[in-house]
């Protein structure tokens, strides 16, 4: 029995506006390592968006290497990590020669070929071609085949498709490439796995919304969603990255699964359970898989209040979280109320006023004739158009101070 752990979208180095998430990421990756040890995992799949930017800071890089070293169990456990749309292909593959010593394979470019031979402690890459490896683990009586599909950015798509090819060409190209690999290597005498960072849907179904905090990959180089039937029939499990929530795209031929990110990275993810997936696989059999919830990290909440006492009570009762707080008021939040709220909690990301009277419309709208009026009058009218009420004196004093500085500078 082969035991696999599927995770994705770590986004190491990502912030929630000005709030660092690095310590939370450290905690949740330690938790993932504990899951691997407890479940006696043989193979870890990291399905892209390892980092949050093409040039991650050194803290994020250090956290990745230390984490993967632990996950590899000193080279006894195979780790496969592919690049996502947030990752630099060159940066991801750069440590590969040293990583191999620890049983870690980085893969980010479609024309890369993983060198055959020993990896880690007792693991051997027995066959390889672009986008594919076959591995032999010392305690398994069958090989593990892994078809690897890192995110293809616009440059890579042009390299493979040319300038004029469209969406269907991408599907055809990748489907044919994957089918040829599977037909060549993936018989029923081994376990056959797919790992990819693309947007997959069942043909004919509407795509799931992409995460608020994600860069869209649906229109880059014409790359619309791929179909689950583009995955070869020999594949027993498809481990996907990109969507930040757990989502089983398809279960008919084989499970096609987004594992979720390990932390909530935007308030659109506030109610999601973050998890990793444990898969048990044998040759020529359907796999079994179970999501395992993760508990580390600050939860994200969207809350609405209309009085200060209730607001402060909730903030006191929920100290370890990030919150987007909407405060219902008849006019803009006064400075004392704002100060009391912000001092009550260290995780308030947004404090949003909601006017109980609603937004001004109609006669308050700005017109071309208004351009002859002075700056202060225009600002008052604009503010009332947007907020539905007159700006208070505190705001007007600030406005006068700023405009005065601009006039004299």
N, C-alpha and C positions, 0 to 999 in steps of 0.2 A: 504493500500500500504506500503510495506517494502522498505526502501531506504538504500542501502548498498554502502560503499566505499571500493574499493579494491586497496591495495597498496602492495609493496614488495621490497625486496633488498635494504634496507636502508643502510646497511654496515656501521653502526656507528663506528667512529674511523678510517675509511679508509683514507689513504694519497695518494696523487698523487706524487710518488717518495718522495721528502723531504717536499712537500707542505701539510700542514694540510687542511682538508676540514670541520673541525668541525663547524666553524662559518657559512659556507654555509649550512651545514646540519641543523643547528639550524634554519636558515631562511626558508629553504624549508619545514621543519616540521611545522613551524608556519603557512606557507601557506596552508599546508594540513589541519591543524586545522581550518583555516578560511573557506576552502571549505566545511568541515563537518558542520560547523555552518550555512553557507549560504544555503546549500542544505538540511539542516535539516535531516542529516544522522542518521539512527537508529542503524546501525551495521557497525563496521569497521573490515575488514579482512586484516591482515598483514601476507603475505604468505612467510615468511622465510627470511634467511640471514638478521636478525635483526642487528647483529654486524658483523664486518669484521674479527674478530678472536675469538678463543675459550676463550681467556683471555682478554677481552676488558678493556681499561683503565677507570679510575673512571669518567672522563669527558664524555665518551660515555655512560656509565651506567646511570649517572645522567641525561643526555639528554633524554635517553629512558624513564625513569620513569616520568620525568616532562612532556614529550610529551604525553605519554599514559594517564596520569592523566587529561590533557586538553582534549584529544580526547574522554575520557569517560564521559566528561561533569558531573563530580562529581558523577559518577555511574549511570547516567540516560541513557547512551549510551553503549551498549555492544561492547566490543573489544575482538577479538580472534586473538592471535599471535602464530604462529607455528614456529618451528626451521627449519633452512636451513642447507646446508652443511658447512657453515662458523660458525655455532653456536654450543656451548656446550650444550648438552641436559640437563645436570645437572644444569648448570648456568641459562638456560632459565626458567626452572620450579621452581627454588628456591624461587622466591618471590610470588608464587601463593597464599598462604594463605592471605597475605596482599592485593595482587592485586584484589582478589575476592571482597573485600570491596568496590572497585572502579569500579566494573563491568568489570574487565579485566581477561580473561582466557588465561594462557600460556599453550601450549601443545607441547611436544617434544619427548615423548617416546610412542611407540606403545602399551605398556602394561599399560600405565597410565589410570586411570579412574577419570574423573572429578566428584567431589562430587556433588550430587544433593542438591537442596535447594536454598535459596536466594543468589543473586549476585548483588552487587551494590544497587541501589535504585529502588526497585519494580520489578527487573528482577528475574526470577526463572528458574533454571535448573531443568526441570521436569523429564527427562530421560537421562541416560548416560550408556555407555559401552566403552571399549577401542576403540579409534578412532572416537567417536561419542558423540554429545550432542544434546538434544532438549531443546530449551529455549522458555520461555513465556515472552513477553514484555507487560507491563501493558496496553499499549494503542493500542495493536493489537488484533484482534479477531481470530487470528490463530497462531499456533506454528511455530517456525523456527528450522529446522533440519540442523545440520552442520556436515558433514563428514570430519574428519581432517586427513591429510596424511603428517606429517612432513617428512623431509628427513631421509632416512634410511641409516646410514653409514655402513661400512663393518662389524663391530661388530654386529650391529642389524640384518643385512642380514643373517649373519651366525647363529644367534640365531633363526631366523625364518625359514631359508631354509636349514641349514646344510652346510658342507664344499663342497659337491659335486654338489649341485644344480646349474643350469645354468640360463641364462637369461629368457628363457621361463617359468621356474618355478617361477621366481619372478613375471612375468606378471600374471600367473595363480593364484598364491597365493593372490596377492593384489586384482586382479579382483574378485576373489571368496569372499574374506573378505569384500570388499566394497559392492558387490551384496547382501550378507547376511544381512548386516546392513540396506541397502536400502529396501530390501524386508520386513524386520521386522518393520521398523519405518517410512519409507518415502512414505506415501500415498499422495493423491492429496488434502488433507484437510489442508496441511501446505506448507510452502516454503522450498524447499530442495536444499541445497548449498554444494559444494565441495570446500575445500581449501587444496592445496598441493604444495610441493616443489620437483618436479621431472621434468625430461625432457620428455615432451609429444610430439608425432607426430601423424598424421593420418596414419593408417596402409598403407604401400606401398609407403609412401612419404619419401623423404630425410630429415633428421633432419636439423634444423636451426643451424648455427654455434654458439658455445658457446662464451660468451664475452671474450675478450683478458685478462681481469683482473680477470676472474673467475677460480676457481679450477674446472677442469672437473669432472662431475659426471657420465659420460657415461660408465666408465669402473670400477668403484668402486664395488668390490664384484660381478662383472658380471652384474651390473645394467645398461643395455642399455636403450634406450628410451622406455617409456611405450606408449601404443596406446590410442587414445581418446575413442575407443570403450571399453576400460577397465573401463571407468567411468559409473556407473549405469544409466540406462535409466530414472530413476526417478529424476535425478539431473537436475536442471534448469539453473545453472550457475556454472562453474568451475573456481575458482580464483587461478592462478598459480604464483609461484615465481621461479626464477633462471635466465631466459633470461633478459638482461638489457634493451631491447627495447620492445616497445609495439608490440605484435604479437597475432593475432587471429588464433589459431591453427586449430580450427574447429568451425563451426556454424550450422552444420546440425541438430544434435539432441539437442544440447544446446551450448551456447557460451563457448568455452574453451580458456581462455584469459591469456596472460602474460601482466601485467600492465605496466612494465618497472621499472627501478630504478628511484628514484627522482632526481638524479644528474648523469651527465656523469662521469664515473670513469676511463675510458681509452680513448685514442685517436681514437680507433676503433668506439667509440660512438659519435664522434665529431658532426655529422650531425643529431643526433636523437632528436626528441621532447620527453621530459620526461613528464610523466603524471600519473594521477590516474584515476580510472574508477568508475563512478557512475552507480549503477544498481537499477532499480525499479522492484520489484517482487511481485506477488500475487500467491496464490495457483492455481495449474492446468492451468497456463497460461505461455506463453513464456515471458521471461524477456525482458525488454528494457535496453540498456546500452550505455553510452556515455563516451568517453575519455575526460578528462579535463586537458589541458596543464598546466604545472607548469612553473613558470617564474623565480624563485629564483635560485641563484648560478651562478658561473662563467661558461660561455660556453667554450668549448674546440675547438680549431682550429688547423688544419694542413695547414701551409702556406709555399710557396716557393718563394724566391726572388733571383735576380742575381745582385743587386746593393745596396749599403748601403743607399742611399737617399730614395729609395722606401721602403726599410725595415723600416727605422726609422719613415717615414711618417705613415705607416700602424700601427706600434706599438703605436705611439702617438694618433692615431684616435681610437684605441681599447684598452683602459687601463684596463678594467675589464674583463679579460679572462685568460685562460691558453693556451699557444701556443707551438706547436712542429714546430720549424722553420728550414727549409732546405735552406741553402745558397749555391748557385751555384757559384763556383770559379774555376780558372784555377789551383790553388794549395791550400794547406791548408789555413784556415782562419788565417790571421795574427793577432797578439795580439791586435793591435789598433782597428781593425774592430770588433773583438770579444768583446773587452771592451765596445765599443760604443753601440753595440747591447744589451749586457747584462745590461748595465746601463740605457737603454731607457725604460725598462719594468720590472715589478716585478713578472711576471707570465710566464717567458720563462722556460719551463720544459726541453726541449731538443733543442740544437743548433747543427744541423747536416750539415757537409760540403758535397757537392756533386760536384765532379770534372767534369768539362765540357769536359775534355779529355777522361773520362771513366776510367775503372779499367784496370790496367796492366795485361797482360796474357802472355801465351806462354813462351818466353825466360826468363821472369822475375820470373817464378815459382821456388821455392826452390827444390833442389834435394839432394840426399844423399851425393854426393861429396862435397856439400857446408858445411857440418859439420866440415870440417878441417879448415875452415876460422875463422878469429877472430870474437869476439862478435859484434863489431861495424859494420863490413861488413855484417854480417848476419842480423843485425837489419835493415840496409839500404835496403837490398834486400827484407826482409820480408815486410817492409813498402811499397816499390814500388809494390810488389805483391798485397797488399791489396788496396792501394790507387791510383796506376798508376802514381806516381811521386816520386821524391827524397824527403826525409825529409829535412826541412829547418834547418838552423844553430841553431835557437832557440831550436828546438826539439832535435837536436843532443847534444847540450850543456846540456840539462836536462837529456838525456840518459846517458851521460858521468858522470854527477854528481851522478846519482842513482847507476850506476855500480861501480863507485869508492867507494861509501859508503859501498856497499855490499862486495867489496874485502877487505876493511880495518876493517870491523866489526867482 
